């Protein structure tokens, strides 16, 4: 693996057989989130909405059919 910093960029070069897919996922996550204009509050609100929707869709499997 070769890495170097140039200006405000880091260049990383490695053979395909040397890397872990999780590393590429992490680097992609960093790239995507660096471009996001969402605030922490926006992210928290979205996470809460997702959790509430998930619970509504899945609560019967935890509590049984009589949870209405």
N, C-alpha and C positions, 0 to 999 in steps of 0.2 A: 504494500500500500504506500502511496506517495501522497502527502498533503502539504499544501503551502498556502500562506496568506498573501494576498495581493490586493492592495487598496483596502476596500471593505468587504472583500470576498475571500472565502476559503475554498480552495480547489482540492478535491479528493479524487484520487485515481486508484482503482484496485481491480484485480482480475475477478471475473464473474464467480469463479469457484471459491473465492476468499470471503465473500460477504454473507451476512445473515439478512434475510428478508426484513426482519424487524428493524434493522438499521435503516434500510431504505424507507420503510413506513414512517419511522421517526423523523427522518430528514424531510420527507414529503409533508408531514404534519407541521414541522417548523416553517417550511416555505409557505404553506397555505395560511397558517395562523398569523404569519408576519404581515400578510396582505389584508387581513380582516379589519373592518372598521367597527366591528361589534364591541360594545363596552362590556365590562365584567357583569354589569347589571343585565344587559341584554342576554348574555349567555346564561346567567342564573335563571332568568325568566323562561328561556327556552327549555332549559334542563327540567325545570319544574313542570312545564306543560307536558313534556315527553314522559316524565315519571307518572303524572296523573293519568295520562292516556294509557300508558302501559298497565297501570293498576286496574283501571276500568276494564281493560281487555282481558286481564289475567286473574282477577281476584277470585273468580269462581273456582279456579283450579286449586286455590289455597284454602278458601273458606267453604267450599261446597256450593251446591245449587241454592241453598236456602239463605243466601247472604243478601237478598233484596231487602 
